[in-house]
Amino acid sequence: MTVMSGCTSTAQNDSPAGPARPPAEVIDNLPDYSGLSYLELNGNVPYFEGETDLPEGYESYTSLDLLGRCGTAEACVGRDTMPTGERGDISEIHPSGWDQEFYDFVENEALYNRSHLIGWQLTAENANEANLITGTRHMNADIMEPLESEVGSYVRRTGNHVRYRVTPVFKDDELVARGVLMEAESVEDGGAGIRFCVYAYNVQPGVEINYETGANWKNGQSTQTDVLDASAVNGDVPAETLLPANGTKDQESSAANNPDAAGIAASSEAAERADEAAENGTASESESVERDYVLNTGSRKFHDPSCSSVQDISGSNRESFHGTRDELIADGYEPCGACRP
């Protein structure tokens, strides 16, 4: 079990050195993207070191480098770091490599998001240039947000703290990160509530990206995207079943334990269970209760009205709906992976 350090100060720190990075041999040996949107590393255990005292919330960010790129961001997330007001405007921030284009097959059409390394819901950071990178909609909404929401839900529910570190991974002098390494572990319970070590690739199916400049274009390949199931990823996973940090194990052999495929299977199984329950008259109360949802008619996803992704849905694609979860699934909609309505 990893014992964590540093959750002892409420101060925010921005420095050239910034928080400690994961081991260089891990960052330097991450495998190139080959079809999977994320990998679980190190047995799904963060690379944190040291010991901890009684936790208090803190935040630490790395100052931008000479190319204007972000570095590692770290926080001890607690109720004391979470937002108490409305989310602010971040449109004036243009992270390195920001070369926005729009595609009709991307949710809300914009390829790039101003991706928070540490999500707003965790530390209330708005227009902090040391915490925003150029990230694809797929990486930001489908991979990062579900993990952020898992942490946020745990902290709000328990009042405990979570040590949380996100490291953008750039290659050479490229302006757009190839991905982000996300690490988290709950403090008071020694990782029993939250523990993961996930590398998310900064990709968008159907789009080719020039990571040196941020330029992008359609590549004619599949545009299908899948949402990470944070509740399945979070927790202990046998190390021998996962892709090592050096990338020497065949990526395809790790798919059963690190899947975009599992996300598809989970959605398919959920739909099948809903259909079966409806046919048998055994639908659960939560699935058959009428309530309010927000629909994205473009991506065919439905959200809780309080979901952070709702504000990003364009007006032409946003609809309100009052009814049951079963009705939406039967109509071809999928639940948002972040808010899990």
C-alpha positions as CSV (number, residue, x, y, z in Angstrom):
1,M,0.0,0.0,0.0
2,T,1.3,3.4,-0.9
3,V,1.3,6.0,2.0
4,M,0.9,9.5,0.7
5,S,2.6,12.7,1.5
6,G,1.9,16.4,1.4
7,C,-1.8,16.9,2.4
8,T,-0.7,19.3,5.2
9,S,-1.2,22.8,3.9
10,T,-4.0,24.9,2.5
11,A,-1.7,27.0,0.4
12,Q,-1.7,27.2,-3.4
13,N,1.7,27.2,-5.0
14,D,2.8,28.0,-8.5
15,S,6.5,27.5,-9.1
16,P,8.8,26.6,-11.9
17,A,9.7,23.3,-10.2
18,G,6.1,22.7,-9.2
19,P,5.0,19.5,-7.5
20,A,7.0,16.3,-7.8
21,R,6.5,14.5,-11.2
22,P,6.0,10.8,-11.6
23,P,9.3,8.8,-12.3
24,A,11.0,9.9,-15.5
25,E,11.3,6.3,-16.7
26,V,7.5,6.0,-16.5
27,I,6.9,9.2,-18.6
28,D,9.6,8.4,-21.1
29,N,8.3,4.9,-21.8
30,L,4.6,5.4,-22.3
31,P,3.5,3.6,-25.4
32,D,2.2,5.5,-28.4
33,Y,-1.5,5.5,-29.0
34,S,-2.7,2.4,-30.9
35,G,-6.4,2.4,-30.5
36,L,-7.1,2.3,-26.7
37,S,-8.1,5.6,-25.2
38,Y,-6.4,4.9,-21.8
39,L,-4.1,2.6,-20.0
40,E,-3.9,1.5,-16.3
41,L,-0.3,1.7,-15.1
42,N,1.6,0.3,-12.1
43,G,-1.1,-2.1,-11.0
44,N,-3.4,0.9,-10.9
45,V,-1.5,2.3,-8.0
46,P,-0.2,5.9,-8.1
47,Y,3.6,6.7,-8.1
48,F,3.2,8.8,-4.9
49,E,6.0,8.7,-2.3
50,G,6.4,9.7,1.3
51,E,4.3,9.9,4.4
52,T,1.3,11.9,5.4
53,D,0.1,13.9,8.4
54,L,-3.5,14.9,9.2
55,P,-4.7,16.1,5.8
56,E,-5.8,19.5,4.7
57,G,-6.5,20.7,1.2
58,Y,-3.8,22.2,-0.9
59,E,-3.0,22.9,-4.6
60,S,0.3,23.1,-6.4
61,Y,0.9,24.0,-10.0
62,T,4.0,24.2,-12.3
63,S,4.7,27.5,-14.0
64,L,4.5,27.5,-17.8
65,D,7.7,26.5,-19.6
66,L,9.3,28.6,-22.3
67,L,6.9,27.2,-24.9
68,G,3.9,28.1,-22.8
69,R,3.2,24.5,-21.7
70,C,1.7,23.3,-18.5
71,G,3.5,20.9,-16.1
72,T,2.4,18.7,-13.3
73,A,-0.5,19.8,-11.1
74,E,-1.2,18.3,-7.7
75,A,-3.8,18.8,-5.0
76,C,-5.0,17.3,-1.8
77,V,-8.7,17.5,-2.7
78,G,-11.2,18.0,0.1
79,R,-14.4,19.7,0.8
80,D,-12.3,22.7,1.6
81,T,-10.9,23.0,-1.9
82,M,-14.2,22.5,-3.7
83,P,-16.1,25.4,-5.3
84,T,-18.6,27.4,-3.4
85,G,-19.7,29.7,-6.2
86,E,-20.5,29.7,-9.9
87,R,-18.0,28.4,-12.5
88,G,-16.1,31.3,-14.2
89,D,-15.3,32.1,-17.8
90,I,-12.1,30.6,-19.1
91,S,-12.4,31.6,-22.8
92,E,-9.6,34.1,-22.6
93,I,-7.1,31.3,-21.9
94,H,-5.5,29.9,-25.1
95,P,-3.3,26.9,-24.0
96,S,-0.3,25.9,-26.1
97,G,-1.2,24.3,-29.4
98,W,-4.7,25.8,-29.4
99,D,-5.8,25.5,-33.1
100,Q,-9.6,25.0,-32.9
101,E,-11.5,23.3,-35.6
102,F,-15.1,22.0,-35.7
103,Y,-16.4,18.6,-36.8
104,D,-20.1,17.4,-36.9
105,F,-19.2,14.0,-35.4
106,V,-17.6,15.5,-32.3
107,E,-19.9,16.2,-29.3
108,N,-20.7,19.9,-29.4
109,E,-18.6,20.0,-32.6
110,A,-15.5,21.7,-31.2
111,L,-12.5,19.4,-31.3
112,Y,-10.6,21.0,-28.4
113,N,-11.6,21.8,-24.9
114,R,-9.7,23.9,-22.4
115,S,-9.0,20.8,-20.3
116,H,-8.4,21.4,-16.6
117,L,-5.6,19.2,-15.3
118,I,-7.4,19.2,-11.9
119,G,-11.1,19.6,-12.6
120,W,-13.0,22.7,-11.5
121,Q,-15.3,20.6,-9.4
122,L,-12.3,19.5,-7.3
123,T,-10.4,22.8,-6.7
124,A,-12.6,25.6,-8.1
125,E,-9.7,26.7,-10.4
126,N,-11.1,28.7,-13.3
127,A,-8.8,30.7,-15.6
128,N,-5.6,29.4,-14.2
129,E,-3.3,29.0,-17.2
130,A,-1.1,26.6,-15.3
131,N,-4.0,24.2,-15.0
132,L,-5.4,24.3,-18.6
133,I,-4.2,22.4,-21.6
134,T,-5.4,21.8,-25.1
135,G,-7.3,18.6,-24.8
136,T,-9.6,16.8,-27.2
137,R,-13.3,16.6,-26.4
138,H,-12.9,12.8,-26.1
139,M,-10.1,12.9,-23.6
140,N,-11.6,15.6,-21.5
141,A,-15.3,14.5,-21.4
142,D,-15.1,10.8,-21.8
143,I,-11.9,9.9,-19.9
144,M,-10.9,12.6,-17.5
145,E,-14.3,13.9,-16.3
146,P,-15.6,10.4,-15.2
147,L,-12.5,10.0,-13.0
148,E,-12.8,13.6,-11.7
149,S,-16.5,12.9,-10.8
150,E,-15.6,9.7,-9.1
151,V,-13.2,11.6,-6.8
152,G,-15.6,14.5,-6.3
153,S,-18.4,12.2,-5.4
154,Y,-16.2,10.3,-2.9
155,V,-15.1,13.6,-1.2
156,R,-18.6,15.0,-0.9
157,R,-19.9,11.8,0.4
158,T,-17.2,11.0,3.0
159,G,-15.6,14.3,3.9
160,N,-12.2,12.6,3.3
161,H,-9.3,13.8,1.2
162,V,-7.8,12.5,-2.0
163,R,-4.3,13.2,-3.2
164,Y,-4.6,13.9,-6.8
165,R,-1.9,14.5,-9.4
166,V,-2.2,15.1,-13.2
167,T,0.9,15.3,-15.5
168,P,0.6,16.3,-19.1
169,V,3.0,14.4,-21.3
170,F,4.6,16.3,-24.2
171,K,7.0,14.9,-26.7
172,D,10.1,17.0,-27.4
173,D,9.0,20.6,-28.3
174,E,5.4,19.7,-29.3
175,L,2.8,22.2,-28.1
176,V,-0.1,19.7,-27.6
177,A,0.2,17.0,-25.0
178,R,0.1,13.4,-26.2
179,G,-1.9,12.6,-23.1
180,V,-2.2,13.0,-19.3
181,L,-1.2,10.7,-16.5
182,M,-3.9,10.9,-13.8
183,E,-3.1,9.5,-10.3
184,A,-5.3,9.6,-7.2
185,E,-5.5,7.9,-3.8
186,S,-7.8,8.6,-0.8
187,V,-5.9,9.7,2.3
188,E,-7.8,8.8,5.5
189,D,-8.6,5.2,4.3
190,G,-5.3,4.5,2.6
191,G,-6.7,4.2,-0.9
192,A,-9.7,2.0,0.0
193,G,-12.1,4.6,-1.4
194,I,-10.2,6.0,-4.3
195,R,-7.1,4.6,-6.1
196,F,-6.2,4.8,-9.7
197,C,-3.2,5.4,-12.0
198,V,-4.5,6.0,-15.6
199,Y,-2.8,7.4,-18.7
200,A,-5.4,9.0,-21.0
201,Y,-4.5,9.6,-24.6
202,N,-5.2,13.0,-26.1
203,V,-6.9,11.7,-29.2
204,Q,-10.2,12.1,-31.0
205,P,-11.4,9.2,-33.2
206,G,-11.8,10.4,-36.8
207,V,-9.3,13.3,-36.4
208,E,-5.6,13.4,-37.1
209,I,-3.7,15.8,-34.9
210,N,-0.3,17.5,-35.5
211,Y,0.9,17.6,-31.9
212,E,3.7,20.0,-32.8
213,T,1.3,22.8,-33.8
214,G,-2.2,21.7,-32.9
215,A,-3.3,21.6,-36.5
216,N,-5.9,18.9,-37.2
217,W,-8.0,17.3,-40.0
218,K,-10.3,14.5,-40.7
219,N,-8.6,11.2,-41.2
220,G,-11.5,9.1,-42.6
221,Q,-11.3,6.6,-39.8
222,S,-14.0,5.5,-37.3
223,T,-15.4,8.3,-35.2
224,Q,-16.8,6.1,-32.5
225,T,-16.0,7.2,-28.9
226,D,-16.4,5.3,-25.7
227,V,-16.8,6.6,-22.1
228,L,-14.5,5.4,-19.3
229,D,-16.4,3.6,-16.5
230,A,-14.8,5.2,-13.5
231,S,-16.4,3.0,-11.0
232,A,-14.9,0.0,-12.7
233,V,-11.4,1.6,-13.1
234,N,-11.2,2.9,-9.6
235,G,-9.7,0.4,-7.1
236,D,-7.2,-2.4,-6.9
237,V,-6.5,-4.4,-10.1
238,P,-4.1,-7.3,-10.3
239,A,-0.8,-5.8,-11.6
240,E,0.0,-8.8,-13.8
241,T,-3.1,-8.2,-15.9
242,L,-2.1,-4.6,-16.8
243,L,0.1,-3.0,-19.3
244,P,3.5,-2.2,-17.7
245,A,4.7,1.4,-17.8
246,N,7.5,0.4,-20.2
247,G,4.9,-0.7,-22.8
248,T,6.5,-4.1,-23.4
249,K,3.2,-6.0,-23.1
250,D,1.0,-6.2,-26.1
251,Q,-1.7,-3.5,-25.8
252,E,-4.3,-5.8,-27.2
253,S,-3.7,-8.3,-24.4
254,S,-4.6,-5.7,-21.8
255,A,-7.9,-4.7,-23.4
256,A,-9.9,-7.0,-21.1
257,N,-8.8,-5.1,-18.1
258,N,-8.2,-1.6,-19.6
259,P,-10.9,-1.4,-22.2
260,D,-12.6,1.1,-24.3
261,A,-14.1,-2.2,-25.3
262,A,-15.3,-2.7,-21.7
263,G,-17.0,0.7,-21.9
264,I,-18.9,-0.5,-25.0
265,A,-19.7,-3.8,-23.3
266,A,-20.9,-2.0,-20.2
267,S,-23.2,0.2,-22.2
268,S,-24.5,-2.7,-24.2
269,E,-25.1,-4.8,-21.1
270,A,-26.9,-1.9,-19.4
271,A,-29.2,-1.5,-22.4
272,E,-29.8,-5.3,-22.5
273,R,-30.6,-5.4,-18.8
274,A,-33.0,-2.4,-19.2
275,D,-34.8,-4.1,-22.1
276,E,-35.0,-7.4,-20.3
277,A,-36.4,-5.7,-17.1
278,A,-39.0,-3.9,-19.2
279,E,-40.0,-7.1,-20.9
280,N,-40.3,-8.9,-17.6
281,G,-41.9,-6.1,-15.8
282,T,-39.1,-6.0,-13.3
283,A,-37.5,-2.6,-14.0
284,S,-35.8,-1.1,-11.0
285,E,-37.5,1.8,-9.3
286,S,-34.7,4.2,-10.2
287,E,-34.9,3.3,-13.9
288,S,-38.6,3.6,-14.1
289,V,-39.1,6.9,-12.1
290,E,-39.8,10.0,-14.1
291,R,-37.4,12.9,-13.6
292,D,-35.7,15.7,-15.5
293,Y,-32.8,15.1,-17.9
294,V,-30.8,17.2,-20.4
295,L,-30.3,15.6,-23.8
296,N,-27.5,16.1,-26.3
297,T,-29.3,15.3,-29.5
298,G,-26.0,15.4,-31.4
299,S,-24.1,12.8,-29.4
300,R,-27.3,11.0,-28.2
301,K,-26.3,11.2,-24.6
302,F,-28.4,12.2,-21.6
303,H,-27.2,14.1,-18.5
304,D,-28.3,15.0,-15.1
305,P,-29.2,18.8,-15.2
306,S,-26.4,19.5,-12.7
307,C,-23.7,17.8,-14.9
308,S,-20.8,20.1,-15.7
309,S,-20.9,18.9,-19.4
310,V,-24.4,20.4,-19.8
311,Q,-23.0,24.0,-20.2
312,D,-20.9,22.8,-23.1
313,I,-23.8,21.5,-25.2
314,S,-24.6,23.8,-28.0
315,G,-28.1,25.3,-28.0
316,S,-29.1,23.5,-31.2
317,N,-28.3,20.1,-29.7
318,R,-29.7,20.7,-26.2
319,E,-33.1,19.6,-25.2
320,S,-34.9,19.1,-21.8
321,F,-36.7,15.9,-21.1
322,H,-39.0,14.7,-18.4
323,G,-39.4,11.0,-18.2
324,T,-37.7,7.7,-17.3
325,R,-34.2,6.5,-17.9
326,D,-35.6,3.4,-19.6
327,E,-37.4,5.6,-22.2
328,L,-34.2,7.4,-23.1
329,I,-32.2,4.2,-23.5
330,A,-34.9,2.6,-25.5
331,D,-34.8,5.7,-27.8
332,G,-31.1,5.1,-28.4
333,Y,-29.6,7.5,-25.9
334,E,-26.7,6.6,-23.6
335,P,-26.1,7.9,-20.1
336,C,-23.2,10.4,-19.6
337,G,-20.2,8.7,-18.2
338,A,-19.4,11.6,-15.9
339,C,-22.6,12.2,-14.0
340,R,-24.0,8.7,-14.6
341,P,-27.7,9.8,-14.5
